[in-house]
Amino acid sequence: MKHSLLTSLLAFLLFTSTSAQADIGKQEAVSIAQQVFPGRVLAVKQAEADTGPVYRVKTLSAAGDVHIVVIDATSGKVISKQ
């Protein structure tokens, strides 16, 4: 009984510490992407990359160019931009 309670407690702490990291959210991902490529947002998708969760933000510039910015959903760091 003690072992199962301890295991459950450790699993809970691991889960909450992982999910308590700074997840930036969709709106912040949009703001970051628009700083890289200003324009209208066409789509925002959350996905799983090899490095962890990411946001893919697709924007349309005033000149008509479509850009995709991939942002780390935990740190807010721009991973790639096209």
C-alpha positions in Angstrom: 0.0 0.0 0.0 2.8 2.4 0.9 4.7 1.6 -2.3 1.6 2.2 -4.5 0.9 5.5 -2.7 4.5 6.6 -3.1 4.5 5.7 -6.8 1.2 7.6 -7.3 2.6 10.6 -5.5 5.9 10.6 -7.6 3.9 10.2 -10.8 1.7 13.1 -9.8 4.7 15.3 -8.9 6.4 14.4 -12.2 3.3 15.3 -14.2 2.6 18.6 -12.5 6.3 19.7 -12.7 6.3 18.9 -16.4 3.0 20.7 -17.1 4.0 23.6 -14.9 6.7 24.7 -17.3 6.1 28.0 -19.1 3.7 27.0 -21.9 3.3 30.1 -24.0 -0.2 29.6 -25.4 -1.6 30.2 -28.8 -1.9 34.0 -28.6 1.7 34.5 -27.5 2.9 32.2 -30.3 1.0 34.5 -32.8 2.6 37.6 -31.3 6.1 36.0 -31.6 5.4 35.0 -35.2 4.2 38.4 -36.2 7.4 40.0 -34.8 9.3 37.7 -37.2 7.0 38.1 -40.2 4.3 40.9 -39.8 1.0 40.2 -41.5 -2.3 38.4 -41.3 -2.4 35.1 -39.5 -3.7 32.4 -41.7 -3.5 29.4 -39.3 -2.1 28.3 -36.0 -1.5 24.7 -35.2 -0.1 23.0 -32.1 2.0 20.0 -33.0 4.6 17.6 -31.5 8.1 17.8 -32.8 11.2 15.8 -31.8 12.1 18.5 -29.3 8.6 18.7 -27.8 5.4 20.7 -28.4 5.5 23.5 -31.0 3.2 26.0 -32.6 3.2 26.3 -36.4 2.0 29.8 -37.3 1.3 30.6 -40.9 1.2 34.3 -41.9 0.4 36.3 -45.0 2.5 39.5 -45.6 1.2 42.7 -47.2 3.2 41.7 -50.3 1.3 38.4 -50.5 4.1 36.1 -49.3 3.1 33.2 -47.0 5.5 32.5 -44.1 5.6 29.7 -41.6 7.1 30.2 -38.2 7.7 27.2 -35.8 7.8 28.2 -32.2 8.7 26.1 -29.2 5.5 25.9 -27.1 7.4 25.7 -23.8 10.1 28.4 -24.2 8.7 30.7 -26.9 11.9 30.4 -28.9 11.6 30.5 -32.7 12.8 27.1 -34.0 12.5 27.8 -37.7 11.1 30.4 -40.1 10.4 30.2 -43.8 
